[in-house]
Amino acid sequence: MSVRGIAITQRFLRANDIPVTRTGPGEMFVPASAALGTAIIFRQDD
């Protein structure tokens, strides 16, 4: 999923008790165990 601001998205998810893992600059994911069985990958849209 493409997002405008990875840091803003990360803060929003964590504020709502959703675990995220940063995989590099401009990229993170929500593990499948927290997302009904499917990992969700977020990438910053440049």
Order of alpha helices (4+ residues) and beta strands (2+ residues): beta-alpha-beta-beta-beta
